[in-house]
Amino acid sequence: MRRCLELARKGGKATQTNPWVGAVLVHQDRIIGEGYHMRYGGPHAEINCLSSVKEADKPLIADSTIYVSLEPCCIHSKTPPCTSAILANEIKKVVISINDPNEKVDSISTALLKKAGVEVVSGVLSEEGYRVIAPFKAHLSKRPHIILKWAQSADGYIGKRGKQVWLSNKLSKIKSHQWRTEINGILVGYNTAVTDDPSLNARLVPGPDPLRIVVTDDMTELKTKQVWTDDRPTLFVGDIADQVYKNKECVHRPIVDGDLTGILDLLFEKGVHHLLVEGGSKTLKKFVAADLWDACRIIKTPTVLTSGIRAPQVKGKLWHTQKLESDVIEYLTPLNKC
């Protein structure tokens, strides 16, 4: 199952709104096939897994166990249902990490398999299974999968007001740029765009740059910053007038009483299915207050600022830490979504 979950994550943003799923076929403790959902509209993990079995091993399929990170589908969509493929191959045992949260599939596939005489085991490494499909659960709600990220000092500050402050070390910066290649959109607020004048690209690693999104109610000073003056596409959203200038787009989506749904609806419509929110503190706190986040990555540094802008406070479950020289990255999930 750990291999299934490892394979599932390879799907990345290529799966768009489809879930990340991995599958492994095992015959007498030997893996004879494996696969994952590679792209939106393409074959599912189970089909890729079965297709990967070598010709010499195909007679073993019926006596094998298939492990799947997510309950196999039972609906006809862009591809045939995976339950049909499992039954057609006469596989007698299926091991699942978690049930599909899609109400059209949830437990229905499991019931169909059991009715056909297939042994089904569920709940294997379920906690990690839920983390893997967090993007899919967000997409079922018609919004992007939202990752909050910031660096903070040892005494809990995110920066100095009106002043650019670098906290994370070189390795953490490289890691941050890797994250940028894995998402469709990167979002910051007005103060971050003006004070830091960031390029918000992935220049430190190979890979595509995300769409830049700036939340603002004032365009005046922004028009002197990189997000406006360079040649990269940028989307500006907030209490501003609709406008298109070259590859810059301004869309009127004001935030009223902390309601971010208008902005998130717009981003989802534009194909931003994986969103990284990088700052600043006010913007991050709006997402926290609205309980609109699915993952949080906090880079804790040894730097001491003594004063400045306080880092956001989140209540989440710490499930992983990563040490990069002097920095430690904490990975959290919301308590109500673990």
C-alpha positions as CSV (number, residue, x, y, z in Angstrom):
1,M,0.0,0.0,0.0
2,R,2.9,2.4,0.7
3,R,4.0,1.8,-2.9
4,C,0.4,2.5,-4.1
5,L,0.5,5.9,-2.3
6,E,3.9,6.7,-3.6
7,L,2.8,6.0,-7.2
8,A,-0.4,8.0,-6.7
9,R,1.4,11.2,-6.0
10,K,3.1,11.0,-9.3
11,G,-0.1,12.0,-11.0
12,G,0.4,15.6,-9.8
13,K,-1.4,18.4,-11.6
14,A,-1.6,16.4,-14.8
15,T,-4.7,14.7,-13.4
16,Q,-6.4,18.1,-13.0
17,T,-9.7,17.5,-11.1
18,N,-9.3,13.7,-11.0
19,P,-7.9,11.9,-7.9
20,W,-4.4,10.7,-7.5
21,V,-4.5,6.9,-7.4
22,G,-1.9,4.2,-7.4
23,A,-2.3,0.4,-7.9
24,V,-0.1,-2.6,-7.3
25,L,-0.7,-6.2,-8.3
26,V,0.9,-8.8,-6.2
27,H,1.3,-12.6,-6.7
28,Q,2.8,-14.5,-3.7
29,D,4.6,-11.4,-2.4
30,R,6.0,-10.5,-5.8
31,I,4.8,-7.3,-7.6
32,I,3.9,-8.3,-11.1
33,G,2.2,-5.0,-12.1
34,E,1.9,-1.4,-11.0
35,G,0.4,1.8,-12.3
36,Y,-1.1,5.2,-11.4
37,H,-3.5,7.7,-12.9
38,M,-1.2,9.7,-15.1
39,R,-3.4,12.3,-16.7
40,Y,-7.0,13.7,-16.8
41,G,-9.2,11.6,-19.0
42,G,-6.6,8.8,-19.3
43,P,-6.7,5.2,-18.0
44,H,-7.1,4.8,-14.3
45,A,-4.5,3.3,-12.0
46,E,-6.0,-0.1,-12.0
47,I,-6.0,-0.3,-15.8
48,N,-2.4,0.9,-16.1
49,C,-1.4,-1.6,-13.4
50,L,-3.0,-4.5,-15.3
51,S,-1.6,-3.3,-18.6
52,S,1.9,-3.3,-17.1
53,V,1.9,-7.1,-16.4
54,K,4.4,-8.9,-18.5
55,E,3.1,-11.5,-20.9
56,A,4.7,-14.3,-19.0
57,D,2.9,-13.2,-15.8
58,K,-0.5,-12.7,-17.2
59,P,-1.7,-16.2,-16.2
60,L,-1.0,-15.2,-12.6
61,I,-3.4,-12.2,-12.5
62,A,-6.4,-14.2,-11.4
63,D,-4.5,-15.6,-8.4
64,S,-3.1,-12.2,-7.4
65,T,-4.2,-9.4,-5.0
66,I,-4.6,-5.9,-6.3
67,Y,-3.8,-3.1,-3.9
68,V,-5.4,0.3,-4.6
69,S,-5.0,3.6,-2.8
70,L,-8.6,4.6,-3.6
71,E,-11.7,2.5,-4.0
72,P,-12.0,1.4,-7.6
73,C,-14.6,3.3,-9.6
74,C,-17.9,1.8,-10.8
75,I,-19.2,4.5,-13.1
76,H,-18.8,5.0,-16.9
77,S,-17.1,8.4,-17.5
78,K,-14.2,9.1,-19.8
79,T,-13.0,5.6,-19.1
80,P,-14.8,2.3,-18.3
81,P,-15.3,1.4,-14.6
82,C,-12.3,-0.3,-12.9
83,T,-14.5,-2.7,-11.0
84,S,-15.4,-4.2,-14.4
85,A,-11.7,-4.7,-15.2
86,I,-11.1,-6.4,-11.8
87,L,-14.0,-8.8,-12.3
88,A,-13.1,-9.5,-15.9
89,N,-9.6,-10.5,-14.8
90,E,-11.1,-12.7,-12.1
91,I,-9.0,-11.1,-9.3
92,K,-10.2,-12.6,-6.0
93,K,-8.9,-10.0,-3.5
94,V,-8.8,-6.2,-3.5
95,V,-7.1,-4.2,-0.7
96,I,-8.1,-0.5,-0.5
97,S,-6.7,2.4,1.5
98,I,-9.8,4.5,1.6
99,N,-13.3,4.7,0.1
100,D,-14.0,7.1,-2.7
101,P,-15.5,10.4,-1.3
102,N,-17.5,10.8,-4.6
103,E,-21.0,9.9,-3.6
104,K,-21.5,8.1,-7.0
105,V,-18.8,5.6,-6.0
106,D,-18.5,5.7,-2.2
107,S,-18.9,2.1,-0.9
108,I,-20.9,1.2,-4.0
109,S,-17.9,-0.3,-5.8
110,T,-16.9,-2.2,-2.7
111,A,-20.5,-3.7,-2.5
112,L,-20.4,-4.7,-6.1
113,L,-17.1,-6.5,-5.7
114,K,-18.2,-8.3,-2.6
115,K,-21.4,-9.3,-4.3
116,A,-19.4,-10.9,-7.0
117,G,-17.4,-12.9,-4.5
118,V,-14.3,-10.7,-4.3
119,E,-12.7,-10.4,-0.9
120,V,-12.3,-6.7,-0.1
121,V,-10.1,-5.3,2.7
122,S,-10.4,-1.5,3.4
123,G,-8.7,1.0,5.7
124,V,-5.1,0.2,5.1
125,L,-2.9,3.3,5.8
126,S,-6.1,5.3,5.6
127,E,-4.6,8.4,7.2
128,E,-2.0,8.7,4.5
129,G,-4.7,7.8,2.0
130,Y,-6.8,10.8,3.0
131,R,-3.8,13.1,2.6
132,V,-3.2,11.8,-0.9
133,I,-6.8,12.5,-2.1
134,A,-7.0,15.9,-0.3
135,P,-6.8,17.7,-3.7
136,F,-9.7,15.5,-5.1
137,K,-11.9,16.3,-2.1
138,A,-11.3,20.0,-2.7
139,H,-12.2,19.6,-6.4
140,L,-15.4,17.9,-5.5
141,S,-16.3,21.1,-3.8
142,K,-15.5,23.0,-7.0
143,R,-12.5,24.9,-5.6
144,P,-8.7,24.6,-5.8
145,H,-6.6,22.5,-3.5
146,I,-5.1,25.1,-1.2
147,I,-1.6,24.9,0.3
148,L,-0.5,27.7,2.7
149,K,3.2,28.3,2.9
150,W,5.4,30.8,4.8
151,A,8.8,31.1,6.5
152,Q,9.0,32.4,10.0
153,S,11.7,33.4,12.5
154,A,12.6,31.5,15.6
155,D,10.6,34.0,17.6
156,G,7.5,33.7,15.4
157,Y,7.7,36.6,13.0
158,I,7.0,36.4,9.2
159,G,8.8,39.7,8.4
160,K,9.1,43.4,9.0
161,R,6.4,45.9,8.0
162,G,7.4,47.8,4.8
163,K,10.7,46.0,4.5
164,Q,11.8,42.9,2.5
165,V,13.2,40.2,4.8
166,W,14.7,36.9,3.7
167,L,14.4,34.2,6.4
168,S,14.8,30.8,4.7
169,N,18.1,29.3,3.6
170,K,19.1,28.4,0.0
171,L,17.9,24.8,0.3
172,S,14.5,25.9,1.5
173,K,14.2,28.4,-1.3
174,I,15.0,25.6,-3.8
175,K,12.3,23.4,-2.1
176,S,9.8,26.3,-2.4
177,H,10.5,26.6,-6.1
178,Q,10.0,22.9,-6.6
179,W,6.6,23.3,-5.0
180,R,5.8,26.1,-7.5
181,T,6.3,23.7,-10.4
182,E,3.8,21.3,-8.8
183,I,0.8,23.8,-8.7
184,N,-1.2,25.9,-11.2
185,G,-1.4,29.1,-9.3
186,I,0.6,31.1,-6.7
187,L,-1.3,33.7,-4.8
188,V,0.0,36.7,-2.7
189,G,-1.6,39.9,-1.3
190,Y,-1.0,43.5,-2.2
191,N,1.6,44.2,0.6
192,T,3.7,41.2,-0.4
193,A,3.6,42.2,-4.1
194,V,4.6,45.8,-3.3
195,T,7.1,45.4,-0.5
196,D,8.9,42.3,-1.8
197,D,8.4,42.9,-5.5
198,P,8.6,39.1,-6.1
199,S,8.9,37.4,-9.4
200,L,6.9,34.3,-8.1
201,N,8.5,31.9,-10.6
202,A,10.4,28.6,-10.3
203,R,13.7,29.9,-11.6
204,L,15.8,27.7,-9.2
205,V,14.6,24.4,-10.5
206,P,13.5,23.0,-13.9
207,G,9.8,23.0,-14.5
208,P,6.8,25.3,-15.5
209,D,6.0,28.5,-13.7
210,P,2.5,28.8,-12.1
211,L,0.0,31.5,-12.9
212,R,0.6,34.5,-10.6
213,I,-2.4,35.8,-8.7
214,V,-2.4,39.0,-6.7
215,V,-5.3,39.9,-4.3
216,T,-5.6,43.7,-4.3
217,D,-8.1,46.6,-4.1
218,D,-5.6,49.1,-5.6
219,M,-3.6,48.8,-8.8
220,T,-1.7,52.1,-8.6
221,E,1.6,51.0,-7.0
222,L,1.4,47.5,-8.4
223,K,1.8,48.9,-11.9
224,T,5.5,49.7,-11.1
225,K,6.2,46.1,-9.9
226,Q,7.3,43.0,-11.6
227,V,3.9,41.4,-11.5
228,W,2.8,44.1,-13.9
229,T,5.9,45.2,-15.8
230,D,7.4,41.8,-16.8
231,D,6.1,39.6,-19.7
232,R,4.6,36.8,-17.5
233,P,0.8,36.3,-17.2
234,T,-0.7,37.7,-13.9
235,L,-4.2,37.7,-12.6
236,F,-5.3,40.5,-10.3
237,V,-8.4,40.0,-8.3
238,G,-10.3,42.2,-5.7
239,D,-12.3,45.4,-5.5
240,I,-10.8,46.6,-8.9
241,A,-12.2,47.4,-12.3
242,D,-12.2,44.7,-15.0
243,Q,-9.3,45.2,-17.3
244,V,-7.1,43.3,-19.7
245,Y,-3.7,44.7,-20.7
246,K,-1.5,42.4,-22.8
247,N,-1.1,39.3,-20.6
248,K,-2.3,41.0,-17.4
249,E,-5.9,40.5,-16.4
250,C,-7.8,42.4,-13.7
251,V,-11.1,40.9,-12.5
252,H,-13.6,42.5,-10.1
253,R,-13.9,40.0,-7.2
254,P,-14.2,41.9,-4.0
255,I,-13.7,40.1,-0.6
256,V,-16.7,40.9,1.6
257,D,-16.6,39.9,5.2
258,G,-13.7,37.6,4.6
259,D,-15.6,35.6,1.9
260,L,-13.1,34.2,-0.5
261,T,-15.5,32.0,-2.5
262,G,-15.8,34.5,-5.4
263,I,-12.0,34.4,-5.9
264,L,-11.8,30.7,-5.6
265,D,-14.7,30.1,-8.0
266,L,-12.9,32.3,-10.5
267,L,-9.6,30.4,-10.1
268,F,-11.2,27.0,-10.4
269,E,-13.0,28.1,-13.6
270,K,-9.6,29.2,-15.0
271,G,-8.1,25.8,-14.3
272,V,-6.2,26.7,-11.2
273,H,-6.8,23.4,-9.4
274,H,-3.7,23.5,-7.2
275,L,-3.1,26.8,-5.4
276,L,-0.1,27.8,-3.3
277,V,-0.8,30.8,-1.0
278,E,2.6,32.4,-0.1
279,G,1.6,35.6,1.7
280,G,1.6,37.9,3.2
281,S,0.4,37.6,6.7
282,K,-3.0,39.3,6.1
283,T,-3.8,37.1,3.1
284,L,-2.7,33.9,4.8
285,K,-4.8,34.8,7.9
286,K,-7.9,35.3,5.7
287,F,-7.6,31.7,4.4
288,V,-7.0,30.4,7.9
289,A,-10.0,32.3,9.3
290,A,-12.2,31.0,6.5
291,D,-11.0,27.5,7.1
292,L,-10.0,27.3,3.4
293,W,-6.8,25.4,3.4
294,D,-5.9,21.7,2.8
295,A,-2.2,21.7,3.6
296,C,0.2,24.0,5.4
297,R,4.0,24.1,5.0
298,I,5.8,26.2,7.6
299,I,9.6,26.8,7.1
300,K,11.0,27.5,10.6
301,T,14.3,29.3,10.6
302,P,16.9,30.1,13.3
303,T,16.8,33.8,12.5
304,V,15.6,36.1,15.4
305,L,13.7,39.3,14.4
306,T,12.6,40.4,17.9
307,S,9.7,42.4,16.4
308,G,7.7,42.6,13.2
309,I,4.7,41.0,11.6
310,R,3.5,38.0,13.5
311,A,3.2,34.6,11.7
312,P,-0.2,33.1,11.2
313,Q,-1.4,30.6,13.8
314,V,-3.0,27.4,12.5
315,K,-4.5,24.5,14.3
316,G,-3.5,21.4,12.3
317,K,-2.0,18.0,12.6
318,L,1.8,17.8,12.1
319,W,2.4,14.7,10.0
320,H,5.9,15.3,8.7
321,T,9.0,17.4,9.3
322,Q,11.9,17.9,7.0
323,K,15.3,19.3,8.0
324,L,17.2,21.3,5.4
325,E,20.4,22.4,7.1
326,S,19.4,25.1,9.5
327,D,15.7,25.2,8.5
328,V,13.0,22.8,9.5
329,I,9.9,22.5,7.3
330,E,6.7,21.4,9.1
331,Y,3.9,19.8,7.1
332,L,0.4,20.1,8.6
333,T,-3.1,19.1,7.6
334,P,-6.3,20.6,9.1
335,L,-7.6,18.8,12.1
336,N,-11.1,18.4,10.6
337,K,-9.7,16.9,7.4
338,C,-7.2,14.4,8.7
